[in-house]
Amino acid sequence: MKLLAGSRIVGAAALLIGGLGQNAIASPGTWEATLQGRDLNQDGITDAFYDTVLDITWLKDWNLAKTSKFAGANANGGMDWIEAKHWAESLTFGGFSDWRLPGIRPVNGLAFDYRFSTDGSTDIGYSRPGQGWGDASEIGHLYYVTLGHAAFSPEVYASNSDNRPFENMATGSFYWIDALYAVDPSRAFRFWNTYGEQGHSLKSLDLHAVAVRNGDVAPIPEPTTLASFIAGMLCLVLFRSAQTIPGADRLK
């Protein structure tokens, strides 16, 4: 009986990998053209990337909770879903305080389809390189389209583990998504990094989290730079005003 059960498991796994098919062929991705580095704290180091397709900004550090030693995270940077939401939404980084977890909406534009699929046609399962779930899943789009990763198979595992421009991506780990699994409120959406599977887990589990925010994060001028700019504009205004005063040419 145990052998039979094991055979069924192996058979199911074989069907799954077979069903992935072309999903297991990685692509170069669009990240070199669509991700623009941003230096939020003006220290000369890129610490975020603006996604020109999704119009959101991703933090470069995909385990900032661990890097910053956030009290609510475990030793590996993992947090339950509620704590992860709290971390992202209370985060202040680079002068911005409107961060959040990656979002998701129904791929069909109407209602979540919780059936499992391997082609991105439903909201649970795998998708294809260059496709993902369109822009319905922010983290799915980043994984399959921007980074060009593939659905899991042994031959592409190494390339799927490539951080590309990001750092501290937890290989083979789960990342929380900002949406509850309506069928069971004790569960929430998450994404399986390196494997490319979108699904749901118990909210009480300690998974990883990355923060994003809507729109671009254009650098904020340093106080000295801003002061110099204002002084320069003031001088320009005074100079132009002097040119309109009768006899001002004698002052030149």
C-alpha positions in Angstrom: 0.0 0.0 0.0 2.8 2.4 0.8 4.5 1.6 -2.5 1.2 2.2 -4.3 0.7 5.6 -2.5 4.3 6.5 -3.4 3.7 5.6 -7.0 0.7 7.8 -7.1 2.7 10.7 -5.7 5.4 10.2 -8.2 2.8 9.9 -11.0 1.1 13.1 -9.9 4.5 14.9 -9.8 5.3 13.6 -13.3 1.9 14.9 -14.6 2.6 18.3 -13.0 6.0 18.7 -14.5 4.7 17.4 -17.8 1.9 19.9 -17.6 4.3 22.7 -17.1 6.0 22.0 -20.5 7.0 25.2 -22.1 6.6 26.9 -18.7 10.0 25.5 -17.8 11.9 27.5 -20.5 13.3 30.7 -19.0 13.5 33.9 -20.9 16.0 36.8 -20.6 13.3 39.0 -19.0 12.7 42.7 -19.5 14.4 43.9 -16.2 17.3 45.7 -17.9 14.9 47.9 -19.7 11.9 48.2 -17.3 13.6 48.4 -13.9 15.1 51.8 -13.1 17.4 52.1 -10.1 16.6 54.6 -7.4 18.8 56.0 -4.7 16.3 56.9 -2.0 18.6 58.1 0.7 21.0 59.9 -1.6 24.1 57.8 -0.5 25.1 56.9 -4.0 23.8 53.3 -3.7 20.7 51.9 -5.4 18.2 50.7 -2.8 15.0 50.5 -4.9 13.8 49.8 -8.5 11.0 51.6 -10.3 9.0 49.2 -12.4 8.0 51.2 -15.5 5.4 48.6 -16.5 3.5 48.2 -13.3 4.2 51.7 -12.1 5.3 50.6 -8.7 8.6 50.7 -6.8 10.3 47.6 -5.4 12.8 47.7 -2.5 16.1 46.2 -3.7 16.5 44.3 -0.4 14.0 41.4 -0.4 14.8 40.6 3.2 14.9 44.1 4.7 13.1 42.8 7.8 16.1 40.7 8.6 18.7 43.3 7.5 17.1 46.0 9.6 16.6 43.5 12.5 12.8 44.1 12.7 11.6 42.9 16.1 8.6 41.2 14.6 10.6 38.9 12.3 12.3 35.6 13.2 16.0 35.1 12.7 15.6 34.5 9.0 13.4 37.5 8.4 10.1 35.5 8.3 6.8 36.8 9.7 3.2 35.7 9.8 0.9 37.5 7.4 -0.5 40.0 9.8 3.0 40.9 11.1 4.3 41.2 7.5 1.4 43.6 6.6 2.2 45.6 9.7 5.9 45.7 8.8 5.4 46.9 5.3 2.6 49.4 6.1 4.6 51.0 9.0 7.9 51.0 7.1 9.5 54.4 6.5 12.4 54.1 4.0 14.0 56.8 1.9 11.6 59.4 3.3 8.5 57.4 2.1 6.0 55.8 4.5 3.4 54.3 2.1 4.9 50.9 1.5 2.8 47.7 1.3 3.0 44.1 0.4 2.8 43.1 -3.3 -0.8 43.2 -4.5 -3.0 40.8 -6.5 -6.4 41.0 -8.3 -8.4 38.4 -10.2 -6.7 37.4 -13.5 -10.1 37.2 -15.2 -10.9 40.7 -14.0 -14.1 39.6 -12.2 -13.5 37.2 -9.3 -10.7 35.0 -8.1 -10.6 31.6 -9.7 -9.1 29.2 -7.1 -8.7 26.2 -9.4 -5.1 25.1 -10.0 -3.6 25.7 -13.4 -0.2 25.6 -15.0 -0.7 28.4 -17.6 -1.7 31.4 -15.5 -5.4 31.1 -16.6 -6.5 30.9 -12.9 -5.2 32.6 -9.8 -3.7 29.5 -8.2 -0.7 27.6 -9.7 2.0 28.3 -12.2 2.3 30.4 -15.3 4.6 31.0 -18.3 7.8 33.0 -18.8 6.9 36.3 -20.4 3.3 36.0 -19.3 2.8 35.5 -15.6 -0.7 36.6 -14.7 -0.4 39.8 -16.7 -0.4 42.8 -14.3 -3.0 41.1 -12.0 -0.2 39.7 -9.8 2.6 42.2 -9.1 5.0 39.6 -7.8 4.0 37.1 -10.5 4.7 39.7 -13.2 8.0 40.5 -11.7 9.0 36.8 -11.6 7.8 35.6 -15.0 7.9 38.7 -17.1 10.4 41.2 -15.7 13.0 38.7 -14.4 12.1 36.1 -17.1 12.0 33.2 -14.7 10.3 29.9 -15.4 8.0 27.5 -13.6 10.0 25.1 -11.5 11.9 22.2 -13.0 15.4 20.9 -12.0 17.1 22.2 -15.1 16.1 25.9 -14.5 16.4 26.0 -10.7 19.8 27.7 -10.8 18.7 30.5 -13.2 15.5 31.0 -11.1 17.7 31.5 -8.1 19.4 34.5 -9.8 18.5 37.6 -7.9 19.1 39.7 -11.1 19.2 43.3 -9.8 17.8 42.5 -6.4 19.5 41.2 -3.3 18.7 38.9 -0.4 15.9 37.1 -2.3 15.2 34.0 -0.2 15.8 31.1 -2.6 13.0 28.6 -2.6 11.1 30.6 0.0 7.5 31.9 0.2 6.7 35.6 0.0 3.4 37.1 1.3 0.9 38.8 -1.0 -1.5 41.4 0.3 -4.7 39.4 -0.1 -6.7 36.9 1.9 -7.8 33.5 0.6 -11.6 34.0 0.7 -12.4 30.3 0.9 -10.6 30.1 4.2 -10.0 33.4 6.1 -7.2 31.7 8.1 -5.1 31.6 4.9 -3.6 34.3 2.7 -2.1 34.5 -0.8 1.7 33.9 -1.1 4.2 33.3 -3.9 6.8 30.5 -4.0 10.0 32.1 -5.1 12.3 30.1 -7.4 9.4 27.7 -8.2 7.0 30.3 -9.6 3.9 29.0 -7.8 1.2 31.3 -6.6 -1.0 29.9 -3.9 -2.1 30.3 -0.3 -0.8 29.4 3.2 -1.9 29.6 6.8 -1.6 33.3 7.9 0.2 32.0 11.1 3.2 30.7 9.2 6.4 32.7 9.1 7.1 33.6 5.5 9.2 36.3 3.9 8.0 39.8 2.8 9.1 42.4 0.3 7.8 46.0 0.3 6.5 48.0 -2.7 4.8 51.3 -3.1 2.7 52.8 -5.9 4.4 55.1 -8.4 8.0 56.3 -8.8 10.2 57.5 -6.0 12.1 60.3 -7.6 15.1 61.3 -5.4 14.4 64.0 -2.8 16.9 66.9 -3.0 19.4 67.1 -0.1 18.7 70.2 2.1 22.0 71.8 0.9 21.1 71.1 -2.8 17.6 72.5 -2.3 19.0 75.6 -0.7 21.5 76.2 -3.5 18.7 75.7 -6.0 16.5 78.3 -4.3 19.4 80.8 -4.0 20.2 80.4 -7.7 16.6 80.9 -8.7 16.4 84.0 -6.5 19.5 85.5 -8.1 18.1 84.8 -11.6 14.8 86.6 -10.6 16.7 89.6 -9.2 18.9 89.8 -12.3 15.9 89.7 -14.7 14.1 92.3 -12.6 17.1 94.6 -12.7 17.0 94.5 -16.5 13.5 96.0 -16.5 14.5 98.9 -14.2 15.2 102.2 -16.1 18.9 102.9 -15.9 19.7 99.4 -14.8 22.2 99.1 -17.7 24.4 101.6 -15.8 24.7 99.0 -13.0 26.2 96.4 -15.2 
